[in-house]
Every structure is written in C-alpha cells, then in structure tokens.
Amino acid sequence: MMRRSMAEGIKPEPLATPAEVAKMLGDIPEHTLAQWRSKGTGPEYIKVGRHVRYRWAAVNTWLDQQSSVTGVT
C-alpha cells in the first residue's frame, strides 16, 4: 500500500540560504546574519538539521519592521 504525503498537492514556499538573504539585503556579510541570529535581532529563521534557512516572507516582514520615519517636524 502506498502512503500519501501530508503535503501532497501543496507547493511549499522556497527557503533561502543565509547567502541568498545576505545578497538580497545588499551584500551584507553572512557573519552579520549570524550575529543577528545570536542576538535575536535579525529575520526569523529556521534550522533544517544543522542548516539555517529563512522564509522569504519572514525576511520581508523583518525588513518592513526596520523602516523608520526620521525628520518629523
């Protein structure tokens, strides 16, 4: 008997590597992302085994949260 996958028919969102996120953020050093993970200040990430991955939606949400209004009079 063949088992059906729980995710059958669902197309998962692609996950990003730290290198891809670093490039998307303007070629910041990957080490900076590692420091942010350590401090809990960077984009939300997940670990797949020993590999760090990011959901693009989480990176975009974090990036939106970094916006600030300056020079308000």
C-alpha positions in Angstrom: 0.0 0.0 0.0 1.3 3.4 -0.9 1.4 6.1 1.8 0.2 9.6 0.8 2.3 12.6 1.8 0.6 15.0 4.2 1.8 17.8 1.9 0.5 16.3 -1.3 -0.8 18.9 -3.6 0.8 21.8 -1.5 3.6 23.7 -3.1 5.9 24.8 -0.3 7.4 28.2 -0.2 11.1 28.1 -1.2 13.5 28.6 1.7 16.5 30.9 1.4 20.1 30.3 2.5 22.0 32.8 4.6 24.0 33.6 1.4 20.8 34.4 -0.5 19.4 36.6 2.3 22.8 38.4 2.6 22.8 39.2 -1.1 19.2 40.3 -1.1 20.0 42.7 1.8 22.7 44.5 -0.2 25.5 42.0 0.0 25.9 42.3 3.8 28.4 39.8 5.2 26.9 36.4 6.2 28.6 36.8 9.5 26.3 39.8 10.2 23.3 37.5 9.8 24.9 35.0 12.2 25.4 37.8 14.8 21.8 38.9 14.4 20.7 35.3 14.9 22.8 35.2 18.1 21.3 38.4 19.4 17.8 37.6 18.2 17.6 40.9 16.2 17.6 39.6 12.6 14.9 38.0 10.4 13.2 34.9 11.8 15.0 31.7 10.7 14.5 28.0 11.0 17.0 25.2 11.3 16.7 22.2 9.0 19.1 19.8 10.7 22.2 21.8 11.2 21.4 24.2 8.3 20.0 27.7 8.8 17.2 28.7 6.4 14.9 31.7 6.1 11.4 32.0 4.8 11.3 34.9 2.3 8.0 36.1 3.9 9.8 36.4 7.3 12.7 38.3 5.7 10.3 40.7 4.1 8.3 41.2 7.3 11.5 41.9 9.2 12.7 44.3 6.6 9.4 46.2 6.7 9.8 46.4 10.5 13.2 48.1 10.1 11.7 51.1 8.4 11.7 54.3 10.5 10.5 57.8 9.9 13.0 60.4 10.6 13.0 64.2 10.4 9.4 64.5 11.6 8.6 68.1 12.3 
